[in-house]
Amino acid sequence: MFFSRKGKLKKEFDVKLVNLMKETKEDWHNAKLIEDLSDDLNLDVEAQRKATESVHFFLFKEARIRRVNIK
């Protein structure tokens, strides 16, 4: 009785995780593009890129642990 919602909740949060992964991937690629287009070495831009990259890979690792299928 109490565990009937478990599958529904897992699917709902898996969809949210996949959407968040897609958003962070776009943010990461935008940060890489900004870093490539900048003429001089800007540590703030590099730190922003590394932060978005680490968030994306953390979410990717979490999806792999939870065995989420990304379609």
C-alpha positions as CSV (number, residue, x, y, z in Angstrom):
1,M,0.0,0.0,0.0
2,F,2.7,2.5,1.0
3,F,5.1,1.4,-1.7
4,S,2.8,1.8,-4.7
5,R,4.0,5.4,-5.3
6,K,7.7,4.4,-5.3
7,G,7.8,3.7,-9.0
8,K,5.8,6.8,-9.9
9,L,8.0,9.0,-7.8
10,K,11.2,7.5,-9.2
11,K,10.0,8.1,-12.8
12,E,9.1,11.7,-11.9
13,F,12.4,12.5,-10.3
14,D,14.3,10.7,-13.1
15,V,12.7,13.0,-15.6
16,K,13.6,16.0,-13.5
17,L,17.2,14.7,-13.3
18,V,17.4,14.2,-17.0
19,N,16.1,17.8,-17.6
20,L,18.5,19.2,-15.1
21,M,21.4,17.3,-16.8
22,K,20.4,18.8,-20.2
23,E,20.3,22.3,-18.7
24,T,23.7,22.0,-17.1
25,K,25.2,20.5,-20.3
26,E,24.0,23.7,-22.1
27,D,25.4,25.9,-19.4
28,W,28.7,24.0,-19.5
29,H,29.0,24.4,-23.3
30,N,28.1,28.1,-23.1
31,A,30.8,28.6,-20.4
32,K,33.4,26.7,-22.6
33,L,32.4,28.9,-25.5
34,I,32.8,32.1,-23.5
35,E,36.2,30.9,-22.3
36,D,37.3,30.1,-25.8
37,L,36.2,33.5,-27.1
38,S,37.8,35.6,-24.4
39,D,41.1,37.1,-25.5
40,D,42.9,37.2,-22.2
41,L,43.1,34.7,-19.3
42,N,40.2,35.5,-17.0
43,L,40.2,33.4,-13.8
44,D,36.5,34.1,-13.1
45,V,35.4,32.7,-16.5
46,E,37.6,29.6,-15.9
47,A,36.2,29.1,-12.4
48,Q,32.6,29.4,-13.8
49,R,33.4,26.8,-16.5
50,K,34.9,24.4,-14.0
51,A,32.0,24.8,-11.6
52,T,29.4,24.1,-14.3
53,E,31.5,21.2,-15.5
54,S,31.7,19.6,-12.0
55,V,27.9,20.1,-11.5
56,H,27.2,18.4,-14.8
57,F,29.5,15.4,-14.1
58,F,28.0,15.1,-10.6
59,L,24.6,14.8,-12.1
60,F,25.8,12.3,-14.7
61,K,27.4,10.2,-11.9
62,E,24.1,10.3,-10.0
63,A,22.1,9.2,-13.0
64,R,24.5,6.3,-13.6
65,I,24.1,5.3,-9.9
66,R,20.3,5.5,-10.2
67,R,20.4,3.7,-13.6
68,V,18.5,6.3,-15.4
69,N,17.9,5.7,-19.1
70,I,18.4,8.9,-21.1
71,K,16.5,8.9,-24.4
